[in-house]
């Protein structure tokens, strides 16, 4: 089975601690004892993902400790460390006296670095239980379904893997992990005569904010508590789009989406290109809640949206009736 044909639902996701995330230098998951590798091979499947987070150790950069760093995709093929390392990686092991550690490998074929900073406990609170610390550092711990869904909701950028054919910079994909793993599907055939006219025209980037704090929708515990929950996107009619997204709330709901800002661009292609860039920008600055939703401090989010739009156009337009603009 080709790995790019495996759906996210069919993949297992494991979590493993290490001193950093460097698939460009080492294209394998290493184990110090052969029995550890064989145990993992008996549990894993082709296409499984290993989520690497920064170990709590002096060898890990302080700002990377406990942070989810990236995903590695494995195939069930054994390897030796020396066969999947560049010179810099070999030298690092020798310099630290680790030449006898992590020598039994499982091959990594693709990898993605997580764009935004996120504490591993917010992704995998069960797998991060203290009782599983030894297993996380010597082998890997399997994420439960809810942890897996959360892990795959984060924005990533693909990186090259040492030992695999190099991918040109322009061909390295980025997006939400769940999306980059979803097999592409062709458009189903349709038959019969049709006539339609599609007119391009002004399209807007928009910023919507939930009228209540994020916990109103995301629950009462977690790092989102007290933060703003926002939605960014593109529409040729932001006010109509606002009605559509609020249409899913009951009439007596205590919160609603509010259209805070929108910025027009001359056509759909331009707006679409800016939308992709805006979402990548937000994924790096704020906490992604999957799709086009983010949490963070409202003032910082609003400023980031305005600054981004200002860099694309000389003036930012506020939501209808607000007429704030950038001054």
TIZANU-208412 format. One line per 2 residues: number of its first residue (from 1); their letters; for each residue x, y, z of C-alpha. Coordinates in Angstrom, 1 decimal. Layout:
! residues N
NUM	A	X/Y/Z | ... $
This chain:
! residues 327
1	XX	0.0/0.0/0.0 | 1.3/3.5/-0.9 $
3	XX	1.7/5.6/2.2 | 0.0/8.6/0.6 $
5	XX	-3.1/6.5/0.1 | -3.5/5.7/3.8 $
7	XX	-6.2/7.8/5.4 | -5.6/9.6/8.8 $
9	XX	-8.2/7.2/10.3 | -6.0/4.2/9.5 $
11	XX	-2.9/5.6/11.0 | -1.7/5.2/14.6 $
13	XX	0.0/8.1/16.3 | 2.7/7.6/18.9 $
15	XX	4.4/10.1/21.1 | 8.2/10.0/21.9 $
17	XX	10.5/12.2/23.8 | 13.9/13.3/22.4 $
19	XX	16.4/16.1/22.6 | 15.1/17.8/19.4 $
21	XX	13.6/17.2/16.0 | 16.1/16.7/13.3 $
23	XX	14.9/14.4/10.5 | 17.0/16.3/8.0 $
25	XX	20.0/14.9/9.8 | 18.7/11.5/11.0 $
27	XX	16.1/9.6/9.1 | 15.1/7.0/11.7 $
29	XX	13.5/6.4/15.1 | 16.3/4.9/17.3 $
31	XX	16.2/2.4/20.2 | 19.1/1.5/22.5 $
33	XX	18.1/-2.1/22.8 | 17.1/-4.4/19.9 $
35	XX	14.3/-5.8/22.0 | 12.7/-2.4/22.3 $
37	XX	12.7/-2.0/18.5 | 11.2/-5.4/18.0 $
39	XX	8.5/-4.7/20.5 | 7.6/-1.5/18.6 $
41	XX	7.7/-3.3/15.2 | 5.1/-5.8/16.6 $
43	XX	2.7/-2.9/17.5 | 3.3/-0.4/14.6 $
45	XX	2.0/-0.4/11.1 | 3.3/1.1/7.9 $
47	XX	2.4/4.8/7.8 | 2.2/5.2/11.6 $
49	XX	3.3/8.6/12.9 | 5.6/9.4/15.8 $
51	XX	5.0/12.8/17.4 | 8.4/14.0/18.8 $
53	XX	8.4/16.4/21.8 | 11.4/18.0/23.5 $
55	XX	12.6/16.0/26.4 | 13.0/17.7/29.8 $
57	XX	16.8/17.5/29.8 | 19.7/19.9/29.7 $
59	XX	20.6/18.7/26.2 | 17.2/20.0/24.9 $
61	XX	17.0/23.8/24.3 | 15.0/25.3/27.1 $
63	XX	12.4/26.7/24.8 | 11.8/23.3/23.2 $
65	XX	11.3/21.3/26.4 | 7.9/19.7/26.7 $
67	XX	7.0/21.3/23.3 | 5.5/19.2/20.5 $
69	XX	8.1/19.5/17.7 | 7.0/17.4/14.7 $
71	XX	5.8/14.2/13.2 | 7.8/11.4/11.6 $
73	XX	6.1/8.8/9.3 | 7.6/5.3/9.6 $
75	XX	7.7/2.1/7.5 | 8.3/-1.3/9.1 $
77	XX	11.9/-1.5/7.9 | 14.8/-2.1/10.2 $
79	XX	18.0/0.0/9.9 | 21.1/0.9/11.7 $
81	XX	21.7/4.4/13.0 | 24.9/4.9/10.9 $
83	XX	23.0/4.1/7.7 | 20.5/6.9/8.3 $
85	XX	22.6/9.7/9.8 | 24.6/12.5/8.3 $
87	XX	28.1/13.5/9.6 | 26.7/16.2/11.9 $
89	XX	24.4/13.7/13.6 | 27.1/11.1/14.0 $
91	XX	29.4/13.7/15.5 | 26.8/14.9/18.0 $
93	XX	26.4/11.3/19.3 | 30.1/10.8/19.6 $
95	XX	30.7/14.2/21.3 | 28.1/13.2/23.9 $
97	XX	29.3/9.6/24.4 | 26.1/8.3/22.9 $
99	XX	27.6/6.0/20.2 | 26.0/3.0/21.8 $
101	XX	22.5/4.5/22.2 | 19.6/4.5/19.6 $
103	XX	21.6/2.2/17.3 | 18.6/0.0/16.4 $
105	XX	16.4/2.0/14.0 | 13.0/2.0/12.3 $
107	XX	13.1/3.9/9.0 | 11.5/7.3/8.7 $
109	XX	10.3/8.2/5.2 | 8.5/11.6/5.7 $
111	XX	8.5/14.3/8.4 | 6.7/17.5/9.3 $
113	XX	7.7/20.2/11.7 | 4.9/21.7/13.8 $
115	XX	4.5/25.4/13.0 | 3.2/26.8/16.3 $
117	XX	4.4/26.1/19.9 | 2.2/23.8/21.9 $
119	XX	2.9/21.9/25.1 | 2.7/18.2/24.6 $
121	XX	0.4/17.8/27.6 | -2.3/19.9/25.8 $
123	XX	-2.2/17.4/23.0 | -1.7/14.1/24.9 $
125	XX	-2.6/14.5/28.6 | -3.1/10.7/29.0 $
127	XX	0.0/9.7/27.1 | 2.0/12.3/29.0 $
129	XX	1.1/10.8/32.4 | 4.1/10.5/34.6 $
131	XX	3.7/6.8/34.9 | 4.5/6.5/31.1 $
133	XX	7.6/8.6/31.2 | 10.1/5.7/30.8 $
135	XX	8.1/4.2/27.9 | 8.0/7.6/26.2 $
137	XX	11.7/8.0/26.4 | 12.8/4.5/25.5 $
139	XX	10.1/3.4/23.0 | 6.8/5.3/22.3 $
141	XX	3.3/5.6/23.8 | 0.2/5.2/21.6 $
143	XX	-2.2/8.2/21.6 | -5.8/7.5/22.3 $
145	XX	-8.4/8.6/19.7 | -9.2/12.0/21.2 $
147	XX	-5.5/12.7/21.6 | -4.8/11.6/18.0 $
149	XX	-7.5/14.0/16.7 | -6.0/16.9/18.6 $
151	XX	-2.5/16.1/17.4 | -3.5/16.0/13.8 $
153	XX	-5.3/19.3/14.1 | -2.0/21.3/14.2 $
155	XX	-0.4/23.2/11.4 | 2.8/21.7/10.0 $
157	XX	5.5/22.3/7.4 | 7.1/19.3/5.6 $
159	XX	10.9/18.9/5.9 | 13.3/16.6/4.1 $
161	XX	14.4/13.3/5.7 | 18.0/12.1/5.6 $
163	XX	18.3/9.0/3.5 | 15.2/9.7/1.4 $
165	XX	15.2/11.5/-2.0 | 15.4/15.2/-1.4 $
167	XX	12.3/17.3/-2.0 | 12.6/20.7/-3.6 $
169	XX	11.7/23.6/-1.3 | 8.7/24.6/-3.5 $
171	XX	7.3/21.0/-3.2 | 7.5/20.8/0.6 $
173	XX	3.8/21.0/1.6 | 2.3/22.9/4.6 $
175	XX	-1.1/22.8/6.2 | -3.0/21.1/8.9 $
177	XX	-1.6/17.6/9.6 | -4.9/16.0/9.1 $
179	XX	-5.3/17.7/5.7 | -1.8/16.9/4.4 $
181	XX	-2.3/13.2/5.2 | -5.8/13.0/3.6 $
183	XX	-5.5/11.2/0.2 | -6.5/13.4/-2.7 $
185	XX	-9.8/12.6/-4.4 | -10.7/13.2/-7.9 $
187	XX	-13.9/15.0/-8.9 | -16.6/12.5/-9.5 $
189	XX	-17.8/12.3/-13.1 | -21.1/14.1/-14.1 $
191	XX	-23.1/13.8/-17.2 | -25.6/15.8/-19.2 $
193	XX	-25.6/19.4/-20.5 | -25.0/22.3/-18.2 $
195	XX	-24.7/26.0/-18.8 | -23.4/28.2/-16.0 $
197	XX	-21.6/31.5/-15.6 | -19.1/32.2/-12.8 $
199	XX	-18.1/35.8/-12.4 | -15.0/36.7/-10.4 $
201	XX	-15.0/39.9/-8.4 | -14.2/41.4/-5.1 $
203	XX	-13.4/38.9/-2.3 | -12.7/39.7/1.4 $
205	XX	-10.5/38.3/4.1 | -12.5/38.4/7.3 $
207	XX	-11.9/38.1/11.1 | -14.8/36.8/13.2 $
209	XX	-14.7/36.6/17.0 | -16.9/34.6/19.3 $
211	XX	-18.8/36.9/21.6 | -17.9/34.8/24.6 $
213	XX	-14.5/33.5/25.8 | -13.2/30.3/24.1 $
215	XX	-14.3/28.0/27.0 | -17.9/28.6/25.9 $
217	XX	-17.3/26.2/23.0 | -14.0/24.5/23.9 $
219	XX	-14.7/23.5/27.5 | -13.8/24.8/30.9 $
221	XX	-10.3/23.5/31.1 | -7.2/24.0/29.0 $
223	XX	-4.9/26.7/27.8 | -7.7/28.3/25.9 $
225	XX	-9.6/29.4/29.0 | -10.0/33.2/29.1 $
227	XX	-8.7/33.6/25.5 | -10.5/34.8/22.4 $
229	XX	-11.7/32.3/19.9 | -11.6/33.6/16.3 $
231	XX	-12.3/32.4/12.8 | -10.6/33.7/9.7 $
233	XX	-11.5/33.1/6.2 | -12.5/34.4/2.7 $
235	XX	-15.8/35.3/1.3 | -17.3/37.5/-1.5 $
237	XX	-20.0/38.5/1.1 | -18.7/38.5/4.7 $
239	XX	-22.1/39.6/6.1 | -23.8/36.7/4.4 $
241	XX	-21.1/34.4/5.6 | -21.6/35.6/9.2 $
243	XX	-25.3/34.7/9.0 | -24.4/31.2/7.7 $
245	XX	-22.0/30.4/10.5 | -24.4/31.8/13.1 $
247	XX	-27.2/29.7/11.6 | -25.8/26.7/13.4 $
249	XX	-26.5/28.2/16.9 | -29.9/27.8/18.6 $
251	XX	-32.0/31.0/18.8 | -31.4/31.3/22.6 $
253	XX	-27.6/30.6/22.4 | -25.7/32.9/24.8 $
255	XX	-22.9/33.6/22.3 | -22.6/34.3/18.6 $
257	XX	-19.9/35.0/16.0 | -19.2/38.7/15.4 $
259	XX	-17.7/40.1/12.2 | -14.9/42.3/13.5 $
261	XX	-12.9/43.1/10.4 | -12.9/42.4/6.7 $
263	XX	-10.6/43.5/3.9 | -11.6/43.5/0.3 $
265	XX	-9.3/42.4/-2.5 | -9.8/42.7/-6.2 $
267	XX	-10.5/39.1/-7.1 | -10.9/35.6/-5.7 $
269	XX	-7.5/34.3/-6.7 | -5.7/37.2/-4.9 $
271	XX	-7.9/36.8/-1.8 | -7.4/33.0/-1.8 $
273	XX	-3.6/33.4/-1.9 | -3.7/35.9/1.0 $
275	XX	-6.0/33.6/3.0 | -3.5/30.7/2.8 $
277	XX	-0.7/33.0/3.9 | -2.9/34.5/6.7 $
279	XX	-3.7/31.1/8.2 | -0.1/30.0/8.2 $
281	XX	0.8/33.3/9.9 | -1.9/32.8/12.5 $
283	XX	-0.8/29.2/13.1 | 2.7/30.4/14.0 $
285	XX	1.5/33.2/16.3 | -1.5/31.7/18.0 $
287	XX	-2.9/28.3/19.0 | -4.6/26.5/16.2 $
289	XX	-8.0/24.9/17.1 | -8.0/23.1/13.7 $
291	XX	-9.3/24.3/10.4 | -9.6/28.1/10.4 $
293	XX	-10.1/28.6/14.2 | -7.5/30.0/16.6 $
295	XX	-7.3/31.1/20.2 | -5.2/33.8/21.8 $
297	XX	-5.2/37.3/23.3 | -7.8/39.3/21.4 $
299	XX	-5.7/42.5/21.1 | -2.8/40.5/19.6 $
301	XX	-5.1/38.7/17.2 | -6.7/41.9/16.0 $
303	XX	-3.4/43.6/15.6 | -2.0/40.6/13.6 $
305	XX	-4.9/40.6/11.3 | -4.8/44.4/10.7 $
307	XX	-1.0/44.4/10.2 | -1.3/41.5/7.7 $
309	XX	-4.0/43.2/5.7 | -2.2/46.5/5.8 $
311	XX	0.8/44.8/4.3 | -1.3/43.7/1.4 $
313	XX	-3.5/46.8/0.9 | -3.0/50.5/1.9 $
315	XX	-6.2/50.5/4.0 | -8.1/48.0/6.2 $
317	XX	-11.9/48.1/6.3 | -13.7/47.3/9.5 $
319	XX	-16.9/45.3/9.7 | -20.1/47.0/8.6 $
321	XX	-21.1/49.8/11.0 | -17.7/49.9/12.7 $
323	XX	-15.6/51.8/10.1 | -12.5/51.6/12.2 $
325	XX	-9.8/51.2/9.6 | -6.0/51.4/10.2 $
327	X	-4.7/54.8/11.0 $
